[in-house]
Amino acid sequence: MHVCKRPQRMCIDMPRRTKPEAEHTRETVLDAAIQVFLDQGVARATLEDIGRVAGTTRGAVYWHFHSKINLLIAIDERVRLFGEEVLAKVGSYSGPDPLGELGRALIAAFEIIESDPHLRPMLTVLLLRCEYTSEMAPMRERQQRSNEALRAELGRISRLAATAGLLAPPWRPETAVTALRALLAGLIHNWLQDAEFRLAVDGGDAVRSLMMSMGVSSPSAAARSTSEA
């Protein structure tokens, strides 16, 4: 005899499915959750709403995810895979032009973000549709870990530039990291909220301008910057 240890209202025996069928249902539910969160916001959305849009039941949604927090974590995982790919490309660099390479990597990332129809709605949910109350602590912790990884990589590249005499005064690695993080966050939020803002073009121009202000303009300036340090 099967004894259900979940709350009685959640005791729903799901029909046996093959692994591909179960994965398909899971992805369908997740896609539906993204749409519902976009339309209603995370706080107002319910598992019933998500099940209705997915063409399934609240029990099926609960079976796969158990809660809205787990749905958000799954959305974050989709986005994180892309972010880790970008960080890996940036992190593999240790050549003679760290700031230039970072700028090119960021602009390439903007082009990918803008061309992927799935990233914009997911980022909108995570950045604009969530109210980070105490119950959202797991999501806040995940975002903090991502922010720390980005901060560490930007810091590494800024220090490489400073050591090579390629970070123009009065820039320091710490201020460069702060400016880069603020610029990236602002550009992404602007793109999500302004349909006419072109992330790769307008955002790319902003990144190039900031990089030009950070970098020394000539070998003699680089030598002078190194001696002053």
Secondary structure, 3 states (H helix, E strand, C coil): CCCCCCCHHHCCCCCCCCHHHHHHHHHHHHHHHHHHHHHHCCCCCCHHHHHHHHCCCHHHHHHHHCCHHHHHHHHHHHHHHHHHHHHHHHHCCCCCCHHHHHHHHHHHHHHHHHHCCCHHHHHHHHHHCCCCCHHHHHHHHHHHHHHHHHHHHHHHHHHHHHHCCCECCCCCHHHHHHHHHHHHHHHHHHHHHCCCCCHHHHHHHHHHHHHHHHECCCHHHHHHHHHHC
